[in-house]
Amino acid sequence: MIDRRIAKIKLRRGNEAERTAVVFEEGELVYAVDSKKVYIGDGSTSGGNLVATRITVSPTPPNANTSGDIYFNQTEGRGYIRDDTEWKMIGGSPDDQTIEYEFGHFQLKNGGIMRDHIGEIHKLDGGLGSLSGEGVFINYDTTQFEVIDGVFKLIPNPGITVDAGGAIVNTTNGLSANVDNDSLIIAGNQISINKVYNSQIISGITPDKAASSFANSSSGLQINSNGMSIKTVSNDLDFDPDGNLRLNPNQFIAAKGDNGYQAFPTNFIMQWGKTAPLTANQFYTVLFPLSTWAICYNVQATLSYTSIINNNFSPVIRNITLSSFDIALDYSGTSTIDSAVVYWNAIGYLS
């Protein structure tokens, strides 16, 4: 009977750091477990020589790489080869000014052709021409237009008035400008707002002449969806829909009720409230109705008794913050079964 035996052959192995520290004998194979590469020794080179080049197809570059590795980027459609320090693209590279790379091919970049890129191009039907010695020029009708000192001008004719700079001033058909002579007028070949005195608009600007808004910092006038109004630094004034001047209601916020607040000009604000009946000798936390103010200067309390009490309560306030304060009823008697409702008010500023 034939004696069959199966033997398993394993290569010498270790990580890249361990491999590079050893000089392997000529013909000795070694496997790097972290980079997944095979090397062969020559008796003199530390770490041996790479047996094959690694080729990777991926949307991102591989983490482990060695000089000579090849990598194809699936997202860009480009191939790269690794040198000692970085991945370099295989093939031509665009200048990113006139030519760009677009997945597998080069193309002219939008706006990449400038005057200095044009050689001898001539296109009569488009009115454009180019000679390398003269640059880009325009083909034009010499009976209607002329170029003087490099300036393109209209040749004067009986129906058109042209000033010295070549601009159209007035024509018999009104091609220069037609104005309504209400809000705009033409005087001395200039268009201006009608009835302007010392830079203050007296008339000529009306709500139907403004698109959505108009403001004149000199006169303090403005117009918006609410109509014409007067500008103020603090924006405390505006006009109601009927055109009446009023204090801007948005500036003076308020909440009415047993617990409420009222804002006044200059952002001064008062808050007030009422507690449930409180028993003596312990602190209760009271929340302000509005906690977005910037400063609270003072809190005062008034007690309301439901019956005549021989021993008086004394209100005590502590821990005043922008959102709350603590209040207690200091009772000097021996009994604490009585209670009292507290009415309080506080003053401060919004900002």
C-alpha positions in Angstrom: 0.0 0.0 0.0 1.2 3.5 -0.8 2.1 5.6 2.2 0.6 9.0 1.6 1.3 11.9 3.9 0.2 15.5 3.7 2.6 18.2 4.9 1.7 21.9 5.5 4.3 24.5 4.4 4.3 27.8 6.3 6.3 30.9 5.5 8.3 32.8 8.1 6.1 35.6 9.3 5.8 38.7 11.4 4.7 42.4 11.2 6.4 45.0 9.0 8.5 46.4 11.9 9.8 42.9 12.6 10.4 42.1 8.9 12.5 45.2 8.2 14.8 44.4 11.1 16.0 41.1 9.7 18.3 40.2 6.7 16.8 37.0 5.2 18.9 34.4 3.4 18.8 34.2 -0.3 15.6 32.5 -1.5 14.0 32.7 2.0 10.3 33.7 1.9 8.7 35.9 4.6 5.0 37.0 5.0 4.1 40.4 6.6 0.9 39.8 8.6 -0.1 43.5 8.8 0.5 44.7 5.2 -0.5 41.2 3.7 2.6 41.2 1.4 5.2 38.5 0.6 9.0 39.2 0.5 12.0 37.1 -0.6 15.5 37.4 0.9 18.7 38.0 -1.0 21.2 37.6 1.8 21.9 41.4 2.1 18.7 43.5 2.0 17.0 44.2 5.3 13.5 42.9 5.2 13.9 41.2 1.8 12.4 42.3 -1.6 8.7 42.6 -2.4 7.6 39.7 -4.5 4.7 41.5 -6.4 3.3 45.0 -6.8 0.0 45.5 -4.9 -3.0 46.8 -7.0 -6.0 48.3 -5.2 -9.4 49.3 -6.7 -11.2 51.5 -4.2 -13.0 54.9 -3.8 -10.3 55.9 -1.3 -6.5 55.3 -1.1 -5.4 52.2 0.8 -3.9 52.8 4.3 -0.9 50.4 3.9 1.1 51.3 0.9 4.6 50.7 -0.5 6.6 52.4 -3.2 5.5 50.9 -6.5 1.9 50.1 -5.4 -0.9 50.9 -7.9 -4.3 52.3 -6.9 -7.4 53.0 -9.0 -9.8 55.6 -7.6 -13.4 54.5 -8.6 -14.9 57.9 -7.8 -12.5 60.0 -9.9 -11.8 57.3 -12.6 -8.0 57.9 -12.2 -5.0 55.7 -11.6 -2.3 56.5 -9.1 1.2 55.0 -8.4 2.9 55.3 -5.0 6.4 56.7 -4.6 8.3 57.0 -1.3 6.0 59.7 0.1 2.7 60.1 -1.9 0.3 58.9 -4.5 1.0 60.4 -8.0 -1.5 60.3 -10.8 -0.7 58.1 -13.8 -0.8 60.0 -17.1 -1.3 63.7 -17.9 -2.3 66.3 -15.3 -4.6 69.3 -16.2 -3.5 72.9 -15.4 -6.9 73.5 -13.7 -7.2 76.9 -15.5 -8.1 76.0 -19.1 -8.3 72.1 -18.9 -10.0 70.0 -16.2 -10.4 66.3 -15.6 -13.9 64.8 -15.6 -14.1 61.1 -14.8 -12.0 59.4 -17.5 -11.4 62.3 -19.8 -10.0 65.8 -20.1 -12.3 68.7 -21.1 -12.2 72.4 -21.7 -13.0 74.3 -18.4 -15.9 76.7 -18.5 -14.4 80.2 -19.0 -11.0 78.6 -19.6 -10.3 80.3 -22.9 -8.9 83.8 -22.3 -7.5 86.4 -24.7 -3.9 85.2 -24.2 -5.0 81.6 -25.2 -6.5 82.7 -28.6 -4.2 82.3 -31.6 -5.4 83.2 -35.2 -9.2 82.8 -35.0 -11.6 84.7 -37.3 -15.4 84.5 -37.2 -17.1 87.0 -39.5 -20.7 85.9 -39.0 -20.4 86.3 -35.3 -18.8 89.8 -35.5 -15.7 88.7 -33.6 -12.2 88.4 -35.0 -8.8 87.7 -33.5 -5.3 88.1 -34.8 -2.3 87.0 -32.7 -0.7 90.3 -33.2 -3.8 92.5 -32.6 -5.9 90.6 -30.1 -9.7 90.3 -30.2 -11.7 92.9 -32.2 -15.3 93.4 -33.3 -16.5 93.6 -36.9 -18.9 96.5 -37.3 -20.9 98.5 -39.8 -18.5 101.4 -40.7 -21.5 103.6 -41.8 -23.1 103.5 -38.3 -20.1 103.1 -36.0 -16.5 104.2 -35.6 -13.5 103.7 -33.3 -11.6 106.8 -32.1 -8.6 106.3 -29.9 -9.8 102.8 -29.0 -13.3 103.9 -28.1 -16.3 102.4 -29.9 -18.7 105.3 -30.9 -21.9 105.8 -32.8 -21.5 108.0 -35.9 -23.8 111.1 -35.5 -26.8 111.4 -37.8 -29.7 113.8 -38.1 -32.0 111.7 -35.9 -29.5 111.1 -33.0 -27.7 113.6 -30.8 -24.3 112.3 -29.4 -22.1 114.1 -26.9 -18.4 114.3 -27.1 -17.9 111.0 -25.2 -20.0 109.1 -27.7 -23.1 108.6 -25.5 -26.6 109.1 -26.8 -28.1 112.2 -25.2 -31.5 112.7 -27.0 -33.2 111.5 -30.2 -36.3 112.5 -32.1 -37.9 109.2 -31.2 -37.1 109.4 -27.5 -34.6 106.6 -27.5 -32.4 108.1 -24.8 -34.8 108.4 -21.9 -38.5 109.2 -21.3 -39.5 110.3 -17.8 -42.9 110.8 -16.2 -42.1 114.5 -15.3 -43.8 113.8 -12.0 -41.2 112.1 -9.8 -38.3 112.5 -12.4 -37.3 115.3 -14.7 -34.6 116.0 -17.3 -32.7 119.2 -17.0 -29.4 119.9 -18.7 -29.3 116.4 -20.2 -29.4 114.9 -16.6 -32.2 112.9 -15.0 -33.0 114.0 -11.4 -35.8 113.6 -8.8 -38.4 116.2 -9.1 -38.7 118.9 -6.4 -35.6 118.3 -4.3 -34.6 121.1 -1.9 -31.3 121.0 0.2 -31.2 117.2 -0.3 -34.6 116.9 1.4 -37.4 115.1 -0.6 -40.4 117.5 -0.7 -42.4 115.6 -3.2 -41.9 113.3 -6.2 -41.6 110.1 -4.0 -44.9 108.6 -3.2 -45.9 105.1 -2.0 -46.7 104.0 -5.6 -43.2 105.1 -6.7 -41.5 102.8 -4.2 -41.3 99.1 -4.8 -41.2 97.7 -1.3 -39.2 100.2 0.8 -37.6 103.6 0.6 -35.4 105.4 3.1 -33.7 108.8 3.0 -31.2 109.2 5.9 -31.1 113.0 5.4 -34.8 113.6 5.7 -35.6 110.8 8.1 -38.4 109.5 5.8 -39.0 105.8 5.0 -41.8 103.7 3.4 -42.6 100.1 3.9 -45.6 97.8 3.8 -47.2 99.9 6.6 -47.0 103.1 4.5 -44.9 106.3 5.0 -43.3 106.7 8.4 -40.6 108.8 10.2 -37.3 107.1 11.0 -36.2 107.2 14.6 -33.0 106.0 16.2 -34.9 103.7 18.6 -37.7 102.9 16.2 -40.2 103.9 18.9 -42.5 105.6 16.4 -44.4 104.3 13.4 -47.7 104.8 11.5 -50.7 102.6 11.9 -52.5 101.2 8.8 -54.8 104.4 8.8 -51.7 106.7 8.6 -51.8 107.9 12.3 -48.5 108.5 14.1 -48.2 106.2 17.1 -45.8 104.6 19.5 -44.6 101.4 18.0 -46.6 98.7 19.9 -43.9 96.1 19.3 -41.6 98.2 21.5 -43.7 98.0 24.7 -44.5 94.3 25.4 -47.0 93.5 28.1 -48.9 90.7 29.7 -52.0 91.5 31.7 -53.3 89.4 34.7 -52.5 88.6 38.3 -49.0 87.8 37.2 -47.8 90.0 34.4 -45.4 92.7 33.1 -45.3 96.0 31.2 -42.4 97.5 29.2 -42.0 101.3 28.9 -39.8 103.7 26.8 -36.1 103.3 27.2 -36.7 99.5 27.9 -37.8 100.2 31.6 -40.0 97.3 32.7 -42.2 96.5 35.7 -43.4 93.0 36.7 -46.0 92.0 39.3 -47.6 88.9 40.8 -49.7 87.3 43.5 -48.9 84.1 45.4 -51.1 81.5 47.0 -51.6 81.7 50.8 -48.1 81.1 52.4 -47.5 79.7 55.8 -44.8 81.2 58.1 -41.1 80.6 58.6 -40.2 78.9 55.3 -39.0 80.2 52.0 -41.0 79.9 48.7 -39.6 80.4 45.2 -41.6 82.8 43.0 -41.0 82.8 39.2 -41.0 86.1 37.2 -43.6 86.1 34.4 -40.8 87.4 32.0 -37.3 86.0 32.6 -35.7 87.7 29.5 -34.9 91.0 31.1 -31.3 92.1 31.6 -31.5 93.8 35.1 -33.7 93.4 38.1 -33.2 96.3 40.6 -35.7 95.7 43.3 -38.5 93.4 44.6 -41.2 94.7 47.0 -43.9 92.6 48.8 -47.3 93.5 50.3 -49.1 91.0 52.6 -52.9 90.3 52.4 -54.5 88.7 55.5 -57.7 86.9 55.5 -58.4 87.8 59.2 -57.1 89.9 62.0 -53.9 88.4 63.5 -52.5 89.3 66.8 -48.9 88.7 65.7 -47.7 90.3 62.5 -45.9 88.6 59.6 -42.8 90.3 58.1 -41.9 89.5 54.5 -38.3 88.6 53.8 -36.8 88.6 50.2 -33.6 86.8 49.1 -31.9 85.2 46.0 -33.1 87.7 43.4 -32.2 86.5 39.9 -33.5 87.3 36.4 -35.9 84.4 36.6 -37.1 84.2 40.2 -36.7 85.2 43.9 -37.3 83.6 47.3 -39.8 85.0 49.8 -40.6 83.9 53.4 -43.1 85.2 56.1 -41.1 85.8 59.3 -43.6 85.2 62.1 -42.6 86.3 65.6 -45.4 84.5 67.5 -45.6 81.0 68.8 -48.1 79.7 66.4 -47.5 79.2 62.6 -50.9 78.1 61.5 -51.9 81.4 60.1 -51.2 82.3 56.4 -51.1 85.3 54.1 -51.2 86.0 50.4 -48.3 88.1 49.0 -48.6 90.7 46.4 -45.3 91.7 44.9 -43.8 94.0 42.2 -40.3 94.2 40.6 -38.6 96.8 38.5 -35.7 96.6 36.0 -34.6 97.0 32.4 -34.9 94.7 29.3 -31.5 95.7 27.9 
